Amino acid sequence: MNDAMSEAELKHQLLEWIAQDCERVRALEFALQCARIHSMPQWCLAAGFVRNLVWDRLHGFELSPLNDIDLIYFCPLDISPERDLAIETYLNQLVPELPWSVKNQARMHVRNQDMAYTSCVDAMSYWPELETAIGVSYQAVDTESDDQTQIKTETQTCVGMKNHPASCDIELVAPFGLNSLFALKLSANPKRALPVFDHRVATKGWLTRYPLLECCRKS
């Protein structure tokens, strides 16, 4: 699919697919509410939230259930695990039927034995698979004109959604771009040890679940 599409066209296609998925739009709305309450200026829903949607679509599958929603954010002022737990508890109380997992990327370098990360994008650039390092968030947008507002609203409208935040726009976070994701590749990140990638591929079952994937151990 990506052979005939530019990066901008792939981005447009991805954001359109997200906007058409009411469950993902709903999760984004709750995440935005949480981010405002808990002062999370840098955040996104990442990993399988985006990756699996694209792989499902390109395989012609029914969309997989959201069995793990990774909410990541960056807050160097408080890197305690208790902050993550408090945010996760808030989300579980707000919408208990969704499976939330919250991680402040400002502290994950300790677990991964890296230099301190500087942002969510920087942290994602160390994730074991290139195609997992993709996220989306809602960001406030200016509504300078009726035409501009209409364009942004159309981009993010989910059929059947009545309370869509018209003053927000879906924003993509993708340090490695979208080409390999749409090319159905599963690529090792050279910043991580290869056994980490191999273990995840073996335990996640991606190659069985998505038979069109091409495993690339050397990126």
C-alpha positions in Angstrom: 0.0 0.0 0.0 2.7 2.5 0.9 4.5 2.0 -2.4 2.0 4.3 -4.0 1.5 6.7 -1.1 3.6 9.5 0.3 4.2 9.9 4.1 1.6 12.7 4.2 -1.0 10.4 2.4 -0.2 7.5 4.9 -0.7 9.9 7.8 -4.0 11.1 6.3 -5.1 7.4 5.9 -4.1 6.5 9.4 -5.9 9.5 11.0 -9.0 8.7 8.9 -9.0 5.1 10.2 -8.7 6.3 13.8 -11.5 8.8 13.4 -13.7 6.1 12.0 -13.1 3.8 15.0 -15.5 5.0 17.7 -13.8 2.9 20.4 -10.4 4.5 19.7 -12.0 8.0 19.5 -13.7 7.3 22.9 -10.4 6.3 24.4 -8.8 9.5 23.1 -11.5 11.6 24.6 -11.1 10.0 28.0 -7.3 10.3 27.8 -7.6 14.0 26.9 -9.8 14.5 29.9 -7.3 12.8 32.1 -4.4 14.7 30.7 -6.1 18.0 31.5 -6.9 17.0 35.0 -3.5 15.5 35.8 -1.4 18.2 34.0 0.0 16.0 31.2 1.0 18.4 28.4 2.9 15.7 26.6 0.9 12.5 26.1 -0.3 10.0 23.5 -2.0 6.6 23.1 0.7 4.5 21.6 1.9 1.0 20.6 -0.8 -1.5 19.8 -3.5 1.2 19.9 -2.2 2.4 16.5 -0.1 -0.5 15.2 -2.8 -3.2 15.5 -5.3 -0.9 13.8 -3.1 -0.6 10.7 -2.2 -4.3 10.6 -5.9 -5.3 11.1 -7.0 -3.0 8.2 -4.3 -4.1 5.8 -5.1 -7.8 6.5 -8.8 -7.2 6.0 -9.5 -8.4 9.5 -12.2 -7.2 11.9 -10.6 -4.7 14.3 -9.0 -6.4 17.3 -10.4 -5.5 20.7 -8.5 -2.9 22.7 -7.0 -5.3 25.2 -4.2 -2.9 26.3 -4.3 0.9 26.0 -0.9 2.4 26.5 -1.1 5.9 27.7 2.4 7.4 27.8 3.3 10.9 28.9 6.4 12.9 29.9 6.7 14.6 33.2 10.3 15.0 34.6 9.1 16.9 37.7 7.5 13.7 39.2 8.9 10.4 38.1 7.5 8.3 40.9 5.6 5.1 40.0 2.9 6.3 42.4 2.0 9.1 39.9 1.4 6.6 37.2 -0.7 4.5 39.5 -2.8 7.4 40.5 -3.5 8.3 36.9 -4.2 4.7 36.0 -6.6 4.5 39.0 -8.4 7.6 37.9 -8.9 6.2 34.4 -10.0 2.8 35.7 -12.6 4.6 37.8 -13.7 6.8 35.0 -14.0 4.1 32.4 -13.4 0.7 33.9 -14.2 -1.3 30.8 -11.1 -0.1 29.0 -7.7 -1.7 29.8 -5.4 1.2 30.7 -1.7 1.1 31.2 0.0 4.4 32.1 3.8 5.1 32.0 5.7 8.3 32.5 8.5 8.1 29.9 10.6 10.5 32.0 11.4 7.5 34.3 11.5 4.6 31.8 15.2 5.2 31.0 16.1 3.8 34.4 14.4 0.5 33.7 15.9 0.3 30.2 19.4 1.4 31.3 19.5 4.3 28.8 20.5 7.9 29.1 17.6 10.1 30.4 15.0 10.7 27.7 14.1 14.2 26.8 10.5 13.7 25.5 7.9 11.1 24.6 9.3 11.1 21.1 12.8 10.5 22.3 11.6 7.7 24.6 9.7 6.0 21.8 12.8 6.1 19.6 14.2 3.4 21.9 11.3 1.0 21.7 12.2 -2.5 20.5 10.1 -2.4 17.2 10.0 0.6 14.9 6.3 -0.1 14.1 5.4 0.0 17.8 6.8 3.5 18.2 3.7 5.3 16.9 1.1 7.2 18.9 -1.8 9.6 18.6 -3.2 12.3 20.9 -5.7 15.1 20.9 -4.3 18.6 20.7 -6.1 21.9 21.0 -6.4 23.7 17.6 -7.2 27.3 16.6 -10.5 27.8 14.8 -9.5 30.8 12.7 -12.1 30.3 10.1 -15.2 28.4 9.4 -13.5 26.6 6.5 -10.5 25.6 8.7 -12.8 24.4 11.5 -14.8 22.3 9.0 -11.7 20.6 7.6 -10.4 19.7 11.1 -13.9 18.4 12.2 -14.3 16.3 9.1 -10.8 14.7 9.7 -11.7 13.5 13.1 -15.5 12.8 13.0 -16.5 9.4 14.2 -19.9 8.2 12.9 -22.3 8.1 15.8 -20.3 10.2 18.2 -22.3 13.1 19.6 -19.8 14.7 22.0 -16.7 14.8 19.8 -14.3 17.6 21.0 -14.6 20.0 18.0 -11.8 22.2 19.3 -9.3 19.4 19.2 -7.3 17.7 16.4 -5.8 14.3 16.2 -2.0 14.5 16.3 0.4 11.8 15.2 3.6 11.0 17.1 5.9 8.8 14.9 9.7 9.1 15.3 10.3 6.5 12.5 7.5 7.5 10.2 4.8 5.3 8.8 6.3 3.6 5.8 7.4 0.4 7.5 4.1 0.1 9.4 2.1 0.3 6.2 4.6 -2.0 4.4 3.6 -4.7 7.0 7.2 -4.9 8.3 8.1 -5.9 11.9 11.5 -4.2 12.3 14.1 -4.4 15.1 15.2 -1.1 16.5 19.1 -0.9 16.3 19.1 1.0 19.6 17.9 -2.1 21.4 19.6 -5.5 21.9 18.4 -8.0 19.3 17.4 -10.7 21.9 14.9 -8.2 23.3 13.2 -7.9 19.9 13.4 -11.7 19.3 11.8 -12.4 22.7 8.9 -10.0 22.0 8.3 -11.4 18.6 8.2 -14.9 20.0 5.9 -14.1 22.9 3.5 -11.6 21.3 2.5 -14.0 18.5 2.4 -11.2 15.9 3.7 -13.4 13.0 0.9 -15.9 13.6 -1.8 -13.4 14.1 -0.7 -11.3 11.1 0.7 -13.7 8.5 1.5 -11.0 5.9 4.1 -9.4 8.2 7.7 -9.5 7.2 10.1 -9.8 10.2 13.2 -7.6 9.7 15.8 -8.3 12.3 18.2 -5.8 10.7 16.7 -2.4 10.2 
